[in-house]
């Protein structure tokens, strides 16, 4: 069971990261904190930053450097136009997928 959960989470993390960034631009650390609020999605920075780097390489995110009062500038991540289109398409697919899985999980009632 643990392996199945691990694989499912790995597949969902990019989707969840994009959805967080669809709500607001944010820093990597804050993104990790937002995902940690949902126990099943809790990840560490060592997982989040490679995902952010890959999404940036895929031109779904852009980064801007924001001055920090306590040290070097911080990276603030936000979706590009391509990223907004991608997350919208992913959300449409997700809705269809969830509805399909629910049909499998709920036995059909036979008509009398």
Buried (B, 14 or more C-beta within 10 A) or exposed (E): EEEEEEEEBEEBBBBBBBBBBBEEBBBBEBBBEBBEEEEEBEBEEEBBBEBBEEBBEEEBBBBEEEEEEEEEEBBBBBBBEEBBEBBEEBBEEBEEEEEEEEEEEEEEEEEE
